[in-house]
Amino acid sequence: MIRVHLSRLMGEKRLKIADLARDTGLSRTTLTRLYYEESERLDFETLEKICRYLEVDIADLLEISDKK
């Protein structure tokens, strides 16, 4: 299972999904699914936009976990 730490990273920076959507051009639906770890896939462009905006590495955003 891949864990997405978007909610934690956004919380640390006190950002809302609306802020991230507005500033990156990504859809609120996509970001909401990632925020709540409900997304089944993630494309590279989305990943890059989020990482660049939050100024984090991919490893800070994603984690491979054995837990389900």
PQR file with spaces between the fields and no chain letter, atoms N, CA, C, O and H, PARSE charges and radii, in Angstrom:
ATOM       1  N    MET     1       0.844   -1.178    0.000 -0.4000 1.5000
ATOM       2  CA   MET     1       0.000    0.000    0.000 -0.0000 2.0000
ATOM       3  C    MET     1       0.890    1.241    0.000  0.5500 1.7000
ATOM       4  O    MET     1       1.925    1.273    0.665 -0.5500 1.4000
ATOM       5  N    ILE     2       0.484    2.244   -0.737 -0.4000 1.5000
ATOM       6  CA   ILE     2       1.215    3.504   -0.765 -0.0000 2.0000
ATOM       7  C    ILE     2       0.437    4.536    0.046  0.5500 1.7000
ATOM       8  O    ILE     2      -0.737    4.797   -0.214 -0.5500 1.4000
ATOM       9  H    ILE     2      -0.357    2.218   -1.277  0.4000 1.0000
ATOM      10  N    ARG     3       1.110    5.112    1.026 -0.4000 1.5000
ATOM      11  CA   ARG     3       0.511    6.153    1.867 -0.0000 2.0000
ATOM      12  C    ARG     3       0.815    7.513    1.253  0.5500 1.7000
ATOM      13  O    ARG     3       1.916    7.747    0.756 -0.5500 1.4000
ATOM      14  H    ARG     3       2.064    4.900    1.237  0.4000 1.0000
ATOM      15  N    VAL     4      -0.154    8.395    1.291 -0.4000 1.5000
ATOM      16  CA   VAL     4       0.009    9.759    0.785 -0.0000 2.0000
ATOM      17  C    VAL     4      -0.068   10.698    1.987  0.5500 1.7000
ATOM      18  O    VAL     4      -1.066   10.710    2.708 -0.5500 1.4000
ATOM      19  H    VAL     4      -1.049    8.206    1.695  0.4000 1.0000
ATOM      20  N    HIS     5       0.970   11.472    2.195 -0.4000 1.5000
ATOM      21  CA   HIS     5       1.048   12.348    3.365 -0.0000 2.0000
ATOM      22  C    HIS     5       0.638   13.787    3.046  0.5500 1.7000
ATOM      23  O    HIS     5       1.129   14.732    3.664 -0.5500 1.4000
ATOM      24  H    HIS     5       1.780   11.462    1.609  0.4000 1.0000
ATOM      25  N    LEU     6      -0.254   13.942    2.090 -0.4000 1.5000
ATOM      26  CA   LEU     6      -0.681   15.275    1.682 -0.0000 2.0000
ATOM      27  C    LEU     6      -1.368   16.018    2.824  0.5500 1.7000
ATOM      28  O    LEU     6      -1.109   17.204    3.023 -0.5500 1.4000
ATOM      29  H    LEU     6      -0.653   13.174    1.588  0.4000 1.0000
ATOM      30  N    SER     7      -2.230   15.352    3.570 -0.4000 1.5000
ATOM      31  CA   SER     7      -2.952   16.036    4.650 -0.0000 2.0000
ATOM      32  C    SER     7      -1.983   16.557    5.708  0.5500 1.7000
ATOM      33  O    SER     7      -2.150   17.672    6.201 -0.5500 1.4000
ATOM      34  H    SER     7      -2.441   14.388    3.408  0.4000 1.0000
ATOM      35  N    ARG     8      -0.982   15.768    6.059 -0.4000 1.5000
ATOM      36  CA   ARG     8      -0.002   16.193    7.068 -0.0000 2.0000
ATOM      37  C    ARG     8       0.812   17.384    6.561  0.5500 1.7000
ATOM      38  O    ARG     8       1.005   18.367    7.277 -0.5500 1.4000
ATOM      39  H    ARG     8      -0.847   14.862    5.659  0.4000 1.0000
ATOM      40  N    LEU     9       1.285   17.283    5.321 -0.4000 1.5000
ATOM      41  CA   LEU     9       2.102   18.357    4.752 -0.0000 2.0000
ATOM      42  C    LEU     9       1.305   19.654    4.612  0.5500 1.7000
ATOM      43  O    LEU     9       1.818   20.738    4.887 -0.5500 1.4000
ATOM      44  H    LEU     9       1.128   16.485    4.740  0.4000 1.0000
ATOM      45  N    MET    10       0.068   19.535    4.189 -0.4000 1.5000
ATOM      46  CA   MET    10      -0.770   20.728    4.059 -0.0000 2.0000
ATOM      47  C    MET    10      -1.070   21.323    5.428  0.5500 1.7000
ATOM      48  O    MET    10      -1.094   22.544    5.584 -0.5500 1.4000
ATOM      49  H    MET    10      -0.349   18.654    3.966  0.4000 1.0000
ATOM      50  N    GLY    11      -1.300   20.465    6.420 -0.4000 1.5000
ATOM      51  CA   GLY    11      -1.550   20.941    7.780 -0.0000 2.0000
ATOM      52  C    GLY    11      -0.366   21.701    8.346  0.5500 1.7000
ATOM      53  O    GLY    11      -0.533   22.732    8.998 -0.5500 1.4000
ATOM      54  H    GLY    11      -1.281   19.474    6.293  0.4000 1.0000
ATOM      55  N    GLU    12       0.830   21.190    8.096 -0.4000 1.5000
ATOM      56  CA   GLU    12       2.044   21.855    8.576 -0.0000 2.0000
ATOM      57  C    GLU    12       2.190   23.250    7.978  0.5500 1.7000
ATOM      58  O    GLU    12       2.720   24.155    8.622 -0.5500 1.4000
ATOM      59  H    GLU    12       0.966   20.352    7.566  0.4000 1.0000
ATOM      60  N    LYS    13       1.719   23.419    6.748 -0.4000 1.5000
ATOM      61  CA   LYS    13       1.829   24.712    6.060 -0.0000 2.0000
ATOM      62  C    LYS    13       0.530   25.514    6.153  0.5500 1.7000
ATOM      63  O    LYS    13       0.410   26.597    5.580 -0.5500 1.4000
ATOM      64  H    LYS    13       1.288   22.684    6.225  0.4000 1.0000
ATOM      65  N    ARG    14      -0.437   24.962    6.884 -0.4000 1.5000
ATOM      66  CA   ARG    14      -1.749   25.605    7.069 -0.0000 2.0000
ATOM      67  C    ARG    14      -2.412   25.966    5.736  0.5500 1.7000
ATOM      68  O    ARG    14      -2.893   27.081    5.534 -0.5500 1.4000
ATOM      69  H    ARG    14      -0.340   24.083    7.350  0.4000 1.0000
ATOM      70  N    LEU    15      -2.417   24.986    4.843 -0.4000 1.5000
ATOM      71  CA   LEU    15      -3.026   25.164    3.528 -0.0000 2.0000
ATOM      72  C    LEU    15      -4.349   24.425    3.450  0.5500 1.7000
ATOM      73  O    LEU    15      -4.547   23.412    4.121 -0.5500 1.4000
ATOM      74  H    LEU    15      -2.026   24.080    5.007  0.4000 1.0000
ATOM      75  N    LYS    16      -5.242   24.933    2.636 -0.4000 1.5000
ATOM      76  CA   LYS    16      -6.512   24.271    2.360 -0.0000 2.0000
ATOM      77  C    LYS    16      -6.440   23.661    0.965  0.5500 1.7000
ATOM      78  O    LYS    16      -5.619   24.058    0.138 -0.5500 1.4000
ATOM      79  H    LYS    16      -5.081   25.755    2.091  0.4000 1.0000
ATOM      80  N    ILE    17      -7.308   22.697    0.723 -0.4000 1.5000
ATOM      81  CA   ILE    17      -7.375   22.083   -0.604 -0.0000 2.0000
ATOM      82  C    ILE    17      -7.646   23.151   -1.659  0.5500 1.7000
ATOM      83  O    ILE    17      -7.086   23.101   -2.754 -0.5500 1.4000
ATOM      84  H    ILE    17      -7.975   22.375    1.395  0.4000 1.0000
ATOM      85  N    ALA    18      -8.500   24.112   -1.334 -0.4000 1.5000
ATOM      86  CA   ALA    18      -8.818   25.190   -2.282 -0.0000 2.0000
ATOM      87  C    ALA    18      -7.572   25.997   -2.647  0.5500 1.7000
ATOM      88  O    ALA    18      -7.415   26.403   -3.798 -0.5500 1.4000
ATOM      89  H    ALA    18      -8.955   24.153   -0.444  0.4000 1.0000
ATOM      90  N    ASP    19      -6.682   26.232   -1.676 -0.4000 1.5000
ATOM      91  CA   ASP    19      -5.437   26.967   -1.948 -0.0000 2.0000
ATOM      92  C    ASP    19      -4.573   26.202   -2.940  0.5500 1.7000
ATOM      93  O    ASP    19      -4.083   26.760   -3.922 -0.5500 1.4000
ATOM      94  H    ASP    19      -6.809   25.901   -0.741  0.4000 1.0000
ATOM      95  N    LEU    20      -4.398   24.919   -2.666 -0.4000 1.5000
ATOM      96  CA   LEU    20      -3.557   24.078   -3.515 -0.0000 2.0000
ATOM      97  C    LEU    20      -4.149   23.966   -4.922  0.5500 1.7000
ATOM      98  O    LEU    20      -3.419   24.026   -5.912 -0.5500 1.4000
ATOM      99  H    LEU    20      -4.796   24.466   -1.868  0.4000 1.0000
ATOM     100  N    ALA    21      -5.461   23.803   -5.006 -0.4000 1.5000
ATOM     101  CA   ALA    21      -6.127   23.700   -6.310 -0.0000 2.0000
ATOM     102  C    ALA    21      -5.953   24.993   -7.108  0.5500 1.7000
ATOM     103  O    ALA    21      -5.612   24.960   -8.291 -0.5500 1.4000
ATOM     104  H    ALA    21      -6.054   23.753   -4.202  0.4000 1.0000
ATOM     105  N    ARG    22      -6.187   26.113   -6.460 -0.4000 1.5000
ATOM     106  CA   ARG    22      -6.082   27.411   -7.139 -0.0000 2.0000
ATOM     107  C    ARG    22      -4.653   27.667   -7.633  0.5500 1.7000
ATOM     108  O    ARG    22      -4.452   28.101   -8.767 -0.5500 1.4000
ATOM     109  H    ARG    22      -6.463   26.140   -5.500  0.4000 1.0000
ATOM     110  N    ASP    23      -3.685   27.400   -6.789 -0.4000 1.5000
ATOM     111  CA   ASP    23      -2.299   27.748   -7.115 -0.0000 2.0000
ATOM     112  C    ASP    23      -1.611   26.764   -8.057  0.5500 1.7000
ATOM     113  O    ASP    23      -0.645   27.130   -8.727 -0.5500 1.4000
ATOM     114  H    ASP    23      -3.849   27.048   -5.868  0.4000 1.0000
ATOM     115  N    THR    24      -2.090   25.522   -8.119 -0.4000 1.5000
ATOM     116  CA   THR    24      -1.457   24.523   -8.988 -0.0000 2.0000
ATOM     117  C    THR    24      -2.252   24.245  -10.251  0.5500 1.7000
ATOM     118  O    THR    24      -1.707   23.722  -11.224 -0.5500 1.4000
ATOM     119  H    THR    24      -2.874   25.224   -7.574  0.4000 1.0000
ATOM     120  N    GLY    25      -3.546   24.589  -10.250 -0.4000 1.5000
ATOM     121  CA   GLY    25      -4.393   24.279  -11.389 -0.0000 2.0000
ATOM     122  C    GLY    25      -4.920   22.850  -11.366  0.5500 1.7000
ATOM     123  O    GLY    25      -5.585   22.416  -12.306 -0.5500 1.4000
ATOM     124  H    GLY    25      -3.990   25.013   -9.461  0.4000 1.0000
ATOM     125  N    LEU    26      -4.628   22.119  -10.297 -0.4000 1.5000
ATOM     126  CA   LEU    26      -5.133   20.745  -10.163 -0.0000 2.0000
ATOM     127  C    LEU    26      -6.578   20.786   -9.684  0.5500 1.7000
ATOM     128  O    LEU    26      -6.986   21.728   -9.006 -0.5500 1.4000
ATOM     129  H    LEU    26      -4.088   22.472   -9.532  0.4000 1.0000
ATOM     130  N    SER    27      -7.348   19.766  -10.035 -0.4000 1.5000
ATOM     131  CA   SER    27      -8.758   19.759   -9.652 -0.0000 2.0000
ATOM     132  C    SER    27      -8.916   19.470   -8.158  0.5500 1.7000
ATOM     133  O    SER    27      -8.135   18.733   -7.556 -0.5500 1.4000
ATOM     134  H    SER    27      -7.017   19.001  -10.587  0.4000 1.0000
ATOM     135  N    ARG    28      -9.950   20.077   -7.591 -0.4000 1.5000
ATOM     136  CA   ARG    28     -10.249   19.840   -6.168 -0.0000 2.0000
ATOM     137  C    ARG    28     -10.558   18.366   -5.932  0.5500 1.7000
ATOM     138  O    ARG    28     -10.209   17.816   -4.887 -0.5500 1.4000
ATOM     139  H    ARG    28     -10.585   20.675   -8.080  0.4000 1.0000
ATOM     140  N    THR    29     -11.212   17.725   -6.902 -0.4000 1.5000
ATOM     141  CA   THR    29     -11.550   16.305   -6.764 -0.0000 2.0000
ATOM     142  C    THR    29     -10.293   15.462   -6.628  0.5500 1.7000
ATOM     143  O    THR    29     -10.210   14.607   -5.746 -0.5500 1.4000
ATOM     144  H    THR    29     -11.495   18.172   -7.750  0.4000 1.0000
ATOM     145  N    THR    30      -9.320   15.695   -7.491 -0.4000 1.5000
ATOM     146  CA   THR    30      -8.057   14.958   -7.440 -0.0000 2.0000
ATOM     147  C    THR    30      -7.370   15.178   -6.103  0.5500 1.7000
ATOM     148  O    THR    30      -6.927   14.224   -5.464 -0.5500 1.4000
ATOM     149  H    THR    30      -9.388   16.389   -8.208  0.4000 1.0000
ATOM     150  N    LEU    31      -7.282   16.424   -5.682 -0.4000 1.5000
ATOM     151  CA   LEU    31      -6.600   16.746   -4.431 -0.0000 2.0000
ATOM     152  C    LEU    31      -7.335   16.193   -3.216  0.5500 1.7000
ATOM     153  O    LEU    31      -6.704   15.740   -2.260 -0.5500 1.4000
ATOM     154  H    LEU    31      -7.643   17.199   -6.201  0.4000 1.0000
ATOM     155  N    THR    32      -8.659   16.226   -3.249 -0.4000 1.5000
ATOM     156  CA   THR    32      -9.440   15.679   -2.133 -0.0000 2.0000
ATOM     157  C    THR    32      -9.219   14.181   -2.007  0.5500 1.7000
ATOM     158  O    THR    32      -9.063   13.668   -0.899 -0.5500 1.4000
ATOM     159  H    THR    32      -9.172   16.594   -4.025  0.4000 1.0000
ATOM     160  N    ARG    33      -9.203   13.477   -3.127 -0.4000 1.5000
ATOM     161  CA   ARG    33      -8.954   12.031   -3.089 -0.0000 2.0000
ATOM     162  C    ARG    33      -7.569   11.727   -2.535  0.5500 1.7000
ATOM     163  O    ARG    33      -7.409   10.792   -1.750 -0.5500 1.4000
ATOM     164  H    ARG    33      -9.330   13.894   -4.027  0.4000 1.0000
ATOM     165  N    LEU    34      -6.575   12.495   -2.931 -0.4000 1.5000
ATOM     166  CA   LEU    34      -5.221   12.300   -2.403 -0.0000 2.0000
ATOM     167  C    LEU    34      -5.158   12.661   -0.919  0.5500 1.7000
ATOM     168  O    LEU    34      -4.519   11.961   -0.134 -0.5500 1.4000
ATOM     169  H    LEU    34      -6.705   13.254   -3.569  0.4000 1.0000
ATOM     170  N    TYR    35      -5.810   13.735   -0.544 -0.4000 1.5000
ATOM     171  CA   TYR    35      -5.820   14.207    0.844 -0.0000 2.0000
ATOM     172  C    TYR    35      -6.362   13.129    1.783  0.5500 1.7000
ATOM     173  O    TYR    35      -5.815   12.896    2.861 -0.5500 1.4000
ATOM     174  H    TYR    35      -6.329   14.303   -1.182  0.4000 1.0000
ATOM     175  N    TYR    36      -7.440   12.478    1.361 -0.4000 1.5000
ATOM     176  CA   TYR    36      -8.068   11.437    2.184 -0.0000 2.0000
ATOM     177  C    TYR    36      -7.573   10.032    1.843  0.5500 1.7000
ATOM     178  O    TYR    36      -8.138    9.043    2.312 -0.5500 1.4000
ATOM     179  H    TYR    36      -7.885   12.666    0.486  0.4000 1.0000
ATOM     180  N    GLU    37      -6.527    9.941    1.033 -0.4000 1.5000
ATOM     181  CA   GLU    37      -5.911    8.673    0.631 -0.0000 2.0000
ATOM     182  C    GLU    37      -6.918    7.718   -0.008  0.5500 1.7000
ATOM     183  O    GLU    37      -6.907    6.516    0.258 -0.5500 1.4000
ATOM     184  H    GLU    37      -6.069   10.744    0.652  0.4000 1.0000
ATOM     185  N    GLU    38      -7.782    8.268   -0.847 -0.4000 1.5000
ATOM     186  CA   GLU    38      -8.791    7.476   -1.548 -0.0000 2.0000
ATOM     187  C    GLU    38      -8.452    7.280   -3.021  0.5500 1.7000
ATOM     188  O    GLU    38      -9.174    6.588   -3.739 -0.5500 1.4000
ATOM     189  H    GLU    38      -7.791    9.245   -1.063  0.4000 1.0000
ATOM     190  N    SER    39      -7.370    7.879   -3.468 -0.4000 1.5000
ATOM     191  CA   SER    39      -6.986    7.805   -4.875 -0.0000 2.0000
ATOM     192  C    SER    39      -6.361    6.453   -5.195  0.5500 1.7000
ATOM     193  O    SER    39      -5.620    5.894   -4.386 -0.5500 1.4000
ATOM     194  H    SER    39      -6.784    8.442   -2.885  0.4000 1.0000
ATOM     195  N    GLU    40      -6.663    5.938   -6.371 -0.4000 1.5000
ATOM     196  CA   GLU    40      -6.109    4.652   -6.797 -0.0000 2.0000
ATOM     197  C    GLU    40      -4.923    4.817   -7.726  0.5500 1.7000
ATOM     198  O    GLU    40      -4.179    3.863   -7.956 -0.5500 1.4000
ATOM     199  H    GLU    40      -7.265    6.392   -7.028  0.4000 1.0000
ATOM     200  N    ARG    41      -4.735    6.028   -8.271 -0.4000 1.5000
ATOM     201  CA   ARG    41      -3.596    6.269   -9.166 -0.0000 2.0000
ATOM     202  C    ARG    41      -3.218    7.743   -9.096  0.5500 1.7000
ATOM     203  O    ARG    41      -3.998    8.593   -8.668 -0.5500 1.4000
ATOM     204  H    ARG    41      -5.340    6.802   -8.084  0.4000 1.0000
ATOM     205  N    LEU    42      -1.999    8.009   -9.530 -0.4000 1.5000
ATOM     206  CA   LEU    42      -1.472    9.366   -9.482 -0.0000 2.0000
ATOM     207  C    LEU    42      -0.543    9.550  -10.669  0.5500 1.7000
ATOM     208  O    LEU    42       0.391    8.770  -10.852 -0.5500 1.4000
ATOM     209  H    LEU    42      -1.365    7.318   -9.877  0.4000 1.0000
ATOM     210  N    ASP    43      -0.791   10.578  -11.481 -0.4000 1.5000
ATOM     211  CA   ASP    43       0.103   10.749  -12.626 -0.0000 2.0000
ATOM     212  C    ASP    43       1.292   11.634  -12.249  0.5500 1.7000
ATOM     213  O    ASP    43       1.246   12.378  -11.269 -0.5500 1.4000
ATOM     214  H    ASP    43      -1.550   11.211  -11.332  0.4000 1.0000
ATOM     215  N    PHE    44       2.343   11.538  -13.041 -0.4000 1.5000
ATOM     216  CA   PHE    44       3.593   12.217  -12.722 -0.0000 2.0000
ATOM     217  C    PHE    44       3.447   13.739  -12.702  0.5500 1.7000
ATOM     218  O    PHE    44       4.071   14.409  -11.879 -0.5500 1.4000
ATOM     219  H    PHE    44       2.380   10.933  -13.837  0.4000 1.0000
ATOM     220  N    GLU    45       2.640   14.279  -13.589 -0.4000 1.5000
ATOM     221  CA   GLU    45       2.449   15.733  -13.633 -0.0000 2.0000
ATOM     222  C    GLU    45       1.821   16.234  -12.332  0.5500 1.7000
ATOM     223  O    GLU    45       2.242   17.253  -11.785 -0.5500 1.4000
ATOM     224  H    GLU    45       2.133   13.735  -14.257  0.4000 1.0000
ATOM     225  N    THR    46       0.822   15.518  -11.848 -0.4000 1.5000
ATOM     226  CA   THR    46       0.180   15.877  -10.587 -0.0000 2.0000
ATOM     227  C    THR    46       1.175   15.786   -9.443  0.5500 1.7000
ATOM     228  O    THR    46       1.263   16.691   -8.613 -0.5500 1.4000
ATOM     229  H    THR    46       0.480   14.691  -12.293  0.4000 1.0000
ATOM     230  N    LEU    47       1.914   14.706   -9.402 -0.4000 1.5000
ATOM     231  CA   LEU    47       2.922   14.499   -8.366 -0.0000 2.0000
ATOM     232  C    LEU    47       3.947   15.632   -8.375  0.5500 1.7000
ATOM     233  O    LEU    47       4.301   16.170   -7.326 -0.5500 1.4000
ATOM     234  H    LEU    47       1.842   13.971  -10.076  0.4000 1.0000
ATOM     235  N    GLU    48       4.414   15.984   -9.556 -0.4000 1.5000
ATOM     236  CA   GLU    48       5.407   17.057   -9.675 -0.0000 2.0000
ATOM     237  C    GLU    48       4.848   18.396   -9.203  0.5500 1.7000
ATOM     238  O    GLU    48       5.522   19.121   -8.471 -0.5500 1.4000
ATOM     239  H    GLU    48       4.127   15.548  -10.409  0.4000 1.0000
ATOM     240  N    LYS    49       3.631   18.730   -9.611 -0.4000 1.5000
ATOM     241  CA   LYS    49       3.030   20.008   -9.214 -0.0000 2.0000
ATOM     242  C    LYS    49       2.880   20.106   -7.701  0.5500 1.7000
ATOM     243  O    LYS    49       3.169   21.147   -7.111 -0.5500 1.4000
ATOM     244  H    LYS    49       3.084   18.141  -10.205  0.4000 1.0000
ATOM     245  N    ILE    50       2.431   19.028   -7.078 -0.4000 1.5000
ATOM     246  CA   ILE    50       2.252   19.037   -5.622 -0.0000 2.0000
ATOM     247  C    ILE    50       3.599   19.183   -4.920  0.5500 1.7000
ATOM     248  O    ILE    50       3.742   20.005   -4.014 -0.5500 1.4000
ATOM     249  H    ILE    50       2.196   18.183   -7.557  0.4000 1.0000
ATOM     250  N    CYS    51       4.575   18.398   -5.330 -0.4000 1.5000
ATOM     251  CA   CYS    51       5.899   18.455   -4.692 -0.0000 2.0000
ATOM     252  C    CYS    51       6.544   19.825   -4.857  0.5500 1.7000
ATOM     253  O    CYS    51       7.112   20.362   -3.906 -0.5500 1.4000
ATOM     254  H    CYS    51       4.459   17.731   -6.066  0.4000 1.0000
ATOM     255  N    ARG    52       6.462   20.383   -6.035 -0.4000 1.5000
ATOM     256  CA   ARG    52       7.061   21.707   -6.261 -0.0000 2.0000
ATOM     257  C    ARG    52       6.350   22.776   -5.434  0.5500 1.7000
ATOM     258  O    ARG    52       6.996   23.640   -4.842 -0.5500 1.4000
ATOM     259  H    ARG    52       6.000   19.947   -6.808  0.4000 1.0000
ATOM     260  N    TYR    53       5.033   22.714   -5.395 -0.4000 1.5000
ATOM     261  CA   TYR    53       4.271   23.719   -4.649 -0.0000 2.0000
ATOM     262  C    TYR    53       4.570   23.641   -3.154  0.5500 1.7000
ATOM     263  O    TYR    53       4.764   24.666   -2.499 -0.5500 1.4000
ATOM     264  H    TYR    53       4.509   22.011   -5.876  0.4000 1.0000
ATOM     265  N    LEU    54       4.607   22.425   -2.620 -0.4000 1.5000
ATOM     266  CA   LEU    54       4.857   22.246   -1.187 -0.0000 2.0000
ATOM     267  C    LEU    54       6.345   22.300   -0.839  0.5500 1.7000
ATOM     268  O    LEU    54       6.720   22.312    0.334 -0.5500 1.4000
ATOM     269  H    LEU    54       4.450   21.593   -3.152  0.4000 1.0000
ATOM     270  N    GLU    55       7.181   22.331   -1.873 -0.4000 1.5000
ATOM     271  CA   GLU    55       8.638   22.346   -1.700 -0.0000 2.0000
ATOM     272  C    GLU    55       9.114   21.140   -0.895  0.5500 1.7000
ATOM     273  O    GLU    55       9.849   21.271    0.084 -0.5500 1.4000
ATOM     274  H    GLU    55       6.876   22.321   -2.825  0.4000 1.0000
ATOM     275  N    VAL    56       8.669   19.946   -1.341 -0.4000 1.5000
ATOM     276  CA   VAL    56       9.055   18.690   -0.700 -0.0000 2.0000
ATOM     277  C    VAL    56       9.530   17.705   -1.760  0.5500 1.7000
ATOM     278  O    VAL    56       9.263   17.871   -2.950 -0.5500 1.4000
ATOM     279  H    VAL    56       8.072   19.839   -2.136  0.4000 1.0000
ATOM     280  N    ASP    57      10.236   16.684   -1.308 -0.4000 1.5000
ATOM     281  CA   ASP    57      10.635   15.597   -2.192 -0.0000 2.0000
ATOM     282  C    ASP    57       9.495   14.590   -2.292  0.5500 1.7000
ATOM     283  O    ASP    57       8.591   14.576   -1.457 -0.5500 1.4000
ATOM     284  H    ASP    57      10.453   16.549   -0.341  0.4000 1.0000
ATOM     285  N    ILE    58       9.547   13.761   -3.308 -0.4000 1.5000
ATOM     286  CA   ILE    58       8.531   12.724   -3.491 -0.0000 2.0000
ATOM     287  C    ILE    58       8.450   11.833   -2.255  0.5500 1.7000
ATOM     288  O    ILE    58       7.360   11.434   -1.845 -0.5500 1.4000
ATOM     289  H    ILE    58      10.281   13.773   -3.986  0.4000 1.0000
ATOM     290  N    ALA    59       9.604   11.518   -1.660 -0.4000 1.5000
ATOM     291  CA   ALA    59       9.635   10.647   -0.476 -0.0000 2.0000
ATOM     292  C    ALA    59       8.929   11.277    0.723  0.5500 1.7000
ATOM     293  O    ALA    59       8.479   10.557    1.615 -0.5500 1.4000
ATOM     294  H    ALA    59      10.490   11.842   -1.992  0.4000 1.0000
ATOM     295  N    ASP    60       8.825   12.600    0.760 -0.4000 1.5000
ATOM     296  CA   ASP    60       8.092   13.266    1.841 -0.0000 2.0000
ATOM     297  C    ASP    60       6.588   13.129    1.642  0.5500 1.7000
ATOM     298  O    ASP    60       5.824   13.128    2.608 -0.5500 1.4000
ATOM     299  H    ASP    60       9.190   13.184    0.036  0.4000 1.0000
ATOM     300  N    LEU    61       6.170   13.014    0.398 -0.4000 1.5000
ATOM     301  CA   LEU    61       4.748   12.939    0.064 -0.0000 2.0000
ATOM     302  C    LEU    61       4.223   11.508    0.045  0.5500 1.7000
ATOM     303  O    LEU    61       3.103   11.248    0.484 -0.5500 1.4000
ATOM     304  H    LEU    61       6.790   13.014   -0.387  0.4000 1.0000
ATOM     305  N    LEU    62       5.030   10.582   -0.464 -0.4000 1.5000
ATOM     306  CA   LEU    62       4.597    9.192   -0.627 -0.0000 2.0000
ATOM     307  C    LEU    62       5.448    8.249    0.211  0.5500 1.7000
ATOM     308  O    LEU    62       6.638    8.486    0.420 -0.5500 1.4000
ATOM     309  H    LEU    62       5.939   10.793   -0.821  0.4000 1.0000
ATOM     310  N    GLU    63       4.823    7.180    0.687 -0.4000 1.5000
ATOM     311  CA   GLU    63       5.526    6.171    1.477 -0.0000 2.0000
ATOM     312  C    GLU    63       4.937    4.802    1.165  0.5500 1.7000
ATOM     313  O    GLU    63       3.717    4.645    1.111 -0.5500 1.4000
ATOM     314  H    GLU    63       3.856    6.988    0.517  0.4000 1.0000
ATOM     315  N    ILE    64       5.789    3.825    0.963 -0.4000 1.5000
ATOM     316  CA   ILE    64       5.320    2.450    0.783 -0.0000 2.0000
ATOM     317  C    ILE    64       5.179    1.837    2.165  0.5500 1.7000
ATOM     318  O    ILE    64       6.111    1.863    2.970 -0.5500 1.4000
ATOM     319  H    ILE    64       6.780    3.952    1.007  0.4000 1.0000
ATOM     320  N    SER    65       3.994    1.281    2.432 -0.4000 1.5000
ATOM     321  CA   SER    65       3.692    0.737    3.750 -0.0000 2.0000
ATOM     322  C    SER    65       3.142   -0.673    3.615  0.5500 1.7000
ATOM     323  O    SER    65       2.449   -0.985    2.646 -0.5500 1.4000
ATOM     324  H    SER    65       3.237    1.259    1.778  0.4000 1.0000
ATOM     325  N    ASP    66       3.448   -1.520    4.582 -0.4000 1.5000
ATOM     326  CA   ASP    66       2.907   -2.875    4.600 -0.0000 2.0000
ATOM     327  C    ASP    66       1.512   -2.909    5.214  0.5500 1.7000
ATOM     328  O    ASP    66       0.790   -3.892    5.051 -0.5500 1.4000
ATOM     329  H    ASP    66       4.011   -1.266    5.368  0.4000 1.0000
ATOM     330  N    LYS    67       1.124   -1.841    5.922 -0.4000 1.5000
ATOM     331  CA   LYS    67      -0.187   -1.772    6.572 -0.0000 2.0000
ATOM     332  C    LYS    67      -1.273   -1.523    5.546  0.5500 1.7000
ATOM     333  O    LYS    67      -1.053   -0.824    4.557 -0.5500 1.4000
ATOM     334  H    LYS    67       1.711   -1.042    6.054  0.4000 1.0000
ATOM     335  N    LYS    68      -2.460   -2.100    5.780 -0.4000 1.5000
ATOM     336  CA   LYS    68      -3.601   -1.866    4.887 -0.0000 2.0000
ATOM     337  C    LYS    68      -4.696   -1.149    5.595  0.5500 1.7000
ATOM     338  O    LYS    68      -5.736   -0.867    5.000 -0.5500 1.4000
ATOM     339  H    LYS    68      -2.640   -2.668    6.583  0.4000 1.0000
